[in-house]
């Protein structure tokens, strides 16, 4: 079931989009923002809300890696391992993060704070290596800086603060 807030947000931007299908990306993003991931049940609700078949919603949700189809940690740590980042040491960053968090890439910490993943490209080749934590980018990262970011994120979570959403404006598209 979609929340009233999600419906209000999507209805508020509906006039900016040419078709119901064009609203699917913002709707999936709002679902993920509210729930932390996009479940099959949420996909069904999205399809009903936009009068789209569930197969179309699932097709889109599974195509884009930004949509998480399994529960995630509160902080989604994505390390680019494409060629520019790899040549600048992103493989060492993955090892560093795995050691610090006590998990492997593709896993979530037992306390549900962090999910770690390797991604193909974060479109920041000129400032490689790059790490994305939720929606915030960190460029020219080395192991000490990554450790500092992870430690600060953990402290912020413990203090009840949002992490990795410094540029987000709720209910605003784009």
Secondary structure, DSSP 8 states (H G I E B T S, - for coil): ---HHHHHHHHHHGGGSSSTGGGHHHHHHHHHHHHSS--HHHHHHHHHHHT--HHHHHHHHHH-TTS-SS---SEEEEEE-SHHHHHTTHHHHHHHHHHHHTS-TT-B-TTSSEEEEEES--S-GGG-S-EEETTEEE-S--HHHHHHHHHHHHHHHHTT---S-TT--TT---
